[in-house]
């Protein structure tokens, strides 16, 4: 079975919308290699980006959606690190690093 990278965002969005949450679109997961933040970007919502990239052995990337009770729109605070939602609603973020093998995948984070 062939699995394309943009399917990840589709699956996350489908699940999250069941709970009427929103997904922040300003930030995404990313590839991991000799450096930390590399292409490809991993969107956490239904999208047309990376629709041609097949998951294959050796790929390592993060999936790190930010889910919100309210709006998906964000504000970056003056410390240039902290992000809040524009409507100040509750938000949660988690991250997993995933590696693709010959027959499966490994999740490197707990």
N, C-alpha and C positions, 0 to 999 in steps of 0.2 A: 504494500500500500504506500502510495506517495503522499507525503504530508508537507504542505507549503507553510512557510513561516507566518504568513498573515492569518492563517487559521487559528493561531494562538489568541489573537485579539478577538476574533469572532466568538470563540468559545468562552473567553472571559466575559465579554459583553453580554452574551446570552444568559449566562449564569447570574451576573450582577443585576441585570435589569429585572430579574424575577423578584428581587427584593426592593425595587424602586430606588436603587442607589445610582449615583453617577460615577463616571470614571474620569479622572483628570487626564487631559489630552496634551498638556504642556511638557510632560516628562514621559520617558519610556525606558524599557529595558535595553540591553545592549550586548554586543559580542564581547567575549573575553579572549585574550590571546597573550602576546608578549607584553602588551599594555592592557590597562584595565577597561577603559571605555572605548570600544571599537565598534565599527559597523559589523553587522547590520543593526539598525534600531529595531526594537521589538515593541510594536504598538500594542496597547492593552484594550483596544476597541476595534470594532469592525472597520476594515480599511482596505485600500488597494495597494498599499506599500508592500514591497517584498512578496508580491503574489507569485513571482517567478522563482523564488529561492526555495529549493527543496531542503528539508532537513536531511543531513547525511552524517555519517560517521566522522567524529573528530570535532564537530561544532560544539562550542561551549558558549553559553549566553545566559543572561539574567532575565527573569520575568519578575517585575516589581510594580504591580498596579497600585494606584492610590485611589481608594474608594471613599465616597462621600455620601452623607445623608442628604445634603442639599446640592448646590450648584457645583459643576466641574470647573468653573472659572477660578483662577488663582491670583494671588498677590505674593511677590517675593519681598520679604521684609528687608530693612536696611542692613541687616547683618550679612546679606547676600547668601544666606543658607536656608533660613526658615521660610517655609511656604505655608500659606493659609488659604482657605477658600474665600472668595470675595464676599460671600454671604455669611462668613464666620461659622459655617456649619461644621459638625464633627466630621473628621476624616481619619482614615487609617491606611497605612502603607505596610506592605510586607515584601520580602524579596527572596527568590530562590535562584540559585545558580545550577544550571542543568547542562549535562554533557550527553551527546548522542553517541551510542555505540553501534556495533554491527547489527544487533538485533533488538535493542531497547534503548533506554536512556537511564542516566544516573542523576539523582538530585544530590548535590554536594552540600546543601544547607539543611538545617533542621527546621 
